[in-house]
Amino acid sequence: TYYASQTANGCESKNRLAVTVAITATAAPTGLATQTFCAISNPTIASLVASGTSIQWYAASTGGTALASTTALVDGTMYYASQTANGCESASRLAVKVNITATAAPTGSATQTFCAISNPTIASLTATGTNIQWYTASTGGIALASTTALVDGTTYYASQTANGCESKNRLAVTVAITVTAAPTGSTTQTFCAINNPTVASLTATGANIQWYVASTGGTALASTTALVDGTTYYASQTANGCESASRLVVKANITATAAPTGSATQTFCAINNPTVASLTATGTSLQWYAASTGGTALASTTALVDGTTYYASQTANGCESINRLSVKVSITATAAPTGSATQTFCAINNPTVASLTATGTNIQWYAASTGGTALASTTALVDGTTYYASQAANGCESKNRLVVTVAITATAAPTGTATQTFCAISNPTVASLTATGTSIQWYAASTGGTALPSTTALVDGTTYYASQIANGCESASRLAVKVSITATAAPTGNATQTFCAISNPTVANLVAAGTNIQWYVAPTGGTALASTTALADGTTYY
């Protein structure tokens, strides 16, 4: 019991109020010390269980503020519950440890493919886990019945339940339902009888093709089954593991092609290096063989062999003929022309291909031993060069050629004095000109023209040109000689000269003004008189 006084107007009361105290101790609520929840349930404070009245939950064993009922529980955390009775909250609290079980999503393929022909359902889906359930949403919703038909392109979600807890996360699976189309291809397919076509010869565009003799059902034909002309075959394909329900319809046609036609003997020139491409036959898409049947087609570049028989097939409408045209080959080899291996020419003659000689028919000249283009007859020859001659006989030019090396002799011009002087009194002629060389000939021009006769009178101031001939060739260049003719004037003196007989006058007594005076008894020609020649009265001297 406690006693209470009061003080008023400065005076405390003498009497006191007697109060007896009663303290109420409310017990803690009761409950499980460990409480387990499934994560998928998103447990909160409201999910905790305790027996008592006016339960409140705290994060601590004493003090603190009561947690809201919507507070999410945390796995492994301790929570504390009080209760309030008779207006008093319990001082002690119930301790509860929370365990939250998070079941993992099941595992499996994220994309699952089915054949439409199988009518797949939810039961067709696969996932690894326990107590699998399928939904149309990643969360919530109602589990689908196992008979629910799958829809192509739709995503389905699988949960599993373990330890009483369904997984919060779900495995997402997108469904692909394959409707395989029939393969494509030609509805009529033609084959060659020579190829012995089988089912393996049929073609269709698709995957894992199978052939049948009916449009539906039946058993696939073996690839070795022989095709029958005019028969219809049916192809399915299997793609992504699904065989097509519809089939490609193909009619088979089997064709037999005739042999090509042509000459049984064909002749070629060896120079043309005939090959299989040189053979002729009338037909389409010809191929040549070394045998009448079988074998491999010869390359067009295969050289033909004289006397050999070749065989031609043709391909029409895509089919090669079984029978072949036989052709015997004859190759004509014309011999090379004959002639001198070295041929010599004079440079002055400007030799050309036309100057070369060879014995044969229809001679042609080349700059090479094989191939090339025939040289024009006007082509200038080059000293030291080798030329090659072919001939043509029986329509075939010789493959081998006559080899001719050309030697062109260039005779040098003669040598001599470039200016030559003569006395007019000598009446100089071409024969008076001098040059060092052999078989000298003189011309009025530096090139061409006709050689001057040796009696041709020289003309003062004129240039003459000398060639020489050596080894049968006249020089193309000529020695130029300019001619100078000196005309000396007659000496001067008295036209009448008188002497005394007693003096026995001689030619030495005649007087004329000049140099190297010589006296004659004629106005022209004759022989100079000796200085001791006695003068004759009345005679005229020159």
Residue, then its C-alpha position, 0 to 999 in steps of 0.5 A: t500500500y502506498y500513501a499520497s499527500q498534497t501541498a496547498n497554500g504552502c501546507e502539506s496535508k496531514n492525512r494521506l490517501a491509502v493506495t494498494v497496488a496490483i501489478t498484472a504480468t501478461a504471459a508471452p503468447t505460445g507457438l512453434a519456435t520454427q515456422t516454415f513457409c514456401a517462397i511462392s506464397n510471399p509470406t509476411i508477418a501476417s503469415l506467422v502463427a502464435s496463440g494469444t490475444s492481440i498478437q504483435w510481432y517485433a524484430a527484437s526480443t524487447g523494445g522496438t516497434a511492432l512490425a506491420s502485418t504486410t512486412a515480408l518475412v526474411d528467411g533465417t530471421m528471428y521474429y518475436a511475438s507479444q500478446t495483450a491481455n486485460g490491457c497489458e502487453s506481455a513483457s516476454r515475447l515468443a521467439v520464432k525462427v522463419n525458414i522460407t523454402a524456395t523450390a527451384a524451377p524445373t529444367g528442360s529445353a527452352t524450345q520444344t518442337f513437335c510435328a503437327i501430325s502428332n497432335p501434341t498436347i500439354a502431356s507432350l511437353t517435357a521438363t525435369g522435376t517433380n510434380i510438374q505443372w504447366y501454365t500459360a503465364s510465368t506467374g499465377g494462373i491455373a495449371l493446364a490440363s494434360t489434354t490441352a492442345l499445344v499452340d504453335g509459337t506459344t510459350y508455356y511455363a512449368s513449375q515443380t513441387a518439392n517438400g510441399c512447396e511449388s517453385k516460384n520460378r517456372l521453366a519457360v518453353t516455347v512450342a514450335i509445331t512443324v507442319t512439313a510441306a511436300p518437297t518441290g520439284s519437276t512434276t515430269q522427270t526425264f531419264c536416259a535409258i542408257n543410265n538405267p535410272t532408278v528411284a535414286s535418279l528421281t530428284a526433289t528439293g527437300a530433306n530426307i526425301q522418300w519415294y512411294v508408289a502411292s500419294t498416301g500411305g504405303t512403304a518407301l521404295a528402295s533407292t535401287t528400284a528401277l524406274v518404269d517409263g510413264t509411271t508416277y512416283y510420290a515424294s515426301q520429305t522429313a524436315n526437323g524430324c517431321e515427314s510431310a503428309s502431302r507428297l510431290v507427284v512426279k511422272a517418269n519419262i525414259t528417253a532413248t536417243a539415236a546416234p549422230t550422223g557424219s562422214a565415216t572417214q575424215t581427213f586433216c592436215a598435220i600442220n593444223n595439229p587436229t584434235v577431237a574438236s576438229l572432228t565433225a558430226t551432225g547432231t547435238s551436244l556431240q561427245w567423242y570416245a575412243a571406243s564404240t561403247g563405254g569409256t570416258a568422253l575425250a577432251s576436245t584438246t585430245a590430239l587425233v592419231d592418223g588411222t585411228t577410229y573415233y566414236a561420236s555420241q549425241t545428246a538430245n533432250g538431255c539424253e546421250s545416244i547409246n549407239r555412236l557414229s564411227v569415224k576413221v581419221s586420216i592425217t596428211a603430213t606434207a613434207a617441207p620444201t627443199g633448198s639452200a640452207t644459206q642464201t646470200f644477197c647483195a645489200i644494194n639489191n634491197p633483198t626481200v622475202a621474194s628474193l628467197t628461193a625454195t623448191g616446192t609448191n605454194i611456198q610461204w615464208y615465216a619468221a619462226s619454225t612453227g606458227g606465226t603469220a606468213l611474211a609478205s613478199t615485200t618484207a625486207l630481209v635482215d642479214g643473219t636472220t633465219y627464215y622458214a619456208s613451208q609448202a602446200a600440197n594436196g591442200c595441206e601446208s607442211k608442218n615442217r619448214l625449210v630453214v634458210t639463213v640469210a647473208i646480206t653482203a654489204t660491199a664498202a665504197p671504194t676509196g680515193t681522192a675526193t677532188q681530182t684535177f685534170c688538164a683540159i688539154s688531156n680531154p679527160t674522161v671517166a676513164s681518167l678518174t681514179a679510185t681504189g677498189t675492184s671492178i670500179q664503176w662510175y655514176a652521175a648520182s650517189t645512188g641508182g642510175t646507170a654506170l657511165p661509159s669510160t669514154t664519157a667526157l668529164v665536166d669541170g665542177t661535176t661530182y662523180y660517184a664510184s662503186q666497187i664490186a667485191n664477192g659479186c656485190e656492188s657497193a651500195s655506197r659510192l665514193a664521191v669525187k669532184v672533178s676540176i679541169t684546168a684550162t691553161a691560157a696560151p703563152t704570149g709573144n710576137a707572132t713573127q720572129t726574125f732570125c739570122a741564118i748565120s746564127n743557126p737558129t733553133v727552137a730554143n731561140l723562139v721567144a714566148a712569155g709563159t712558164n714551161i714553154q713547149w713548141y709544136v709544129a701543129p696548133t693541136g696535138g703532136t709532139a713537143l719539139a726538141s729545143t735543138t730543132a733547127l728553125a725553118d724559114g717561113t715555118t709557123y711554130y706553136 
